Amino acid sequence: MAQMHTETWHPIPSSIDTIYQRDYEVYAPDMRRLYENAKRDQWNVSRDIDWSAPVDPARGVFNDGLIDAYGSPYWERLDAKQRHELNIEFSAWRLSQLLHGEAGAMIACSQLVQMVPAIDSKFFMTTQVVDEARHAEVLARYMKKKLGNKIYPMTTNLKALFDQLIGSGKWYIKTIGLQLIAETLAVSLFRMLAESSQDPLLCTVSRRILSDESRHMGFSVLSLPEQIEQLSEAERREVEDFTKEALRLVLSGQFPRAAYEAVGFFNQAELDGIQRYRLEVAKGTEQAMFRQLFRRDMHQQVVANMSKVGLLNDRIKSHLSDLGFNPNADGRGYNQSAAAAG
């Protein structure tokens, strides 16, 4: 597989105020501890990943149960070689979106270094820029060395989310979108891959990334409550509306049609059938792997984090309910209306 020829960059207009903080006292000990932990836990993509480990093309990368067509008549008609080929193509598509997300997070975090007012937060945010760069590096290297360097374009939903994040001039909007929503998604996805991937190397990469992501969510929990409490009514409604839209973009997902088209096993009518099958299976059973390994974490963590930062009011609860969450549950329950998202 060769590198795909497609748009590889686009400009995002933005205007941000840079706060040059010159008070170096420790005012937020918890944030400083988060910074100390980040320094302690740094890892090196070149040194700490065994790149000599082969990816077995006859084994696949993702668990087959994560492929939309899995279990359908469309899947059953494929022979073993075709299933493995589809697995690798599907995995490349999904990993491409994670790679684009990590690169977008790196840019947003570099802006937050400038924008956050406190020196404790600035110190920590510099470590997250490094973390996100490392995540983009490790995924790009994995795809180049193990998947033939086939990187798919960014989905329209993911692009819309990061265009809003990077274009915003308010640090707390960036933090909510990045740390509270995008990072929660990333933690759930990488945990799913660490637990279920058929490729041991991808399991290792995912666990390494997870070791950083929990700190990133910690930043939002430490930095946002005081800021949200101080928002005016108009600013709070802006935050709530943004939160709903960001969650919609994350959870509505997109069907990886391009990956199916690349293998050439299905015509367009059959691809439409696979897309319908995906929706029906996700709605109809709690045993679907995606629901078991992803939804349980994503829903629970979103509701918990919203509560921790002071966003879980009646209006946000209504937004969450519209998106398929049960905001009054412990995270295990959710409506089926959004069951096929992702």
Secondary structure, DSSP 4 states (H G I P E B T S, - for coil): -----S------------------S---HHHHHHHHHHHHT---HHHHS-TTSPP-TTT-SS-GGGSTTTTSHHHHTS-HHHHHHHHHHHHHHHHHHHHHHHHHHHHHHHHHHHH-SSHHHHHHHHHHHHHHHHHHHHHHHHHHHHSTT--PPPPHHHHHHHHHHHH---HHHHHIIIIIIIHHHHHHHHHHHHHH-SSHHHHHHHHHHHHHHHHHHHHHHHHHHHHHHT--HHHHHHHHHHHHHHHHHHHH----HHHHHHHT---HHHHHHHHHHHHHHHHH-TT-HHIIIIIHHHHHHHHHHHHHHT--SHHHHHHHHHTTB-TTS-SS-B-GGGTT--
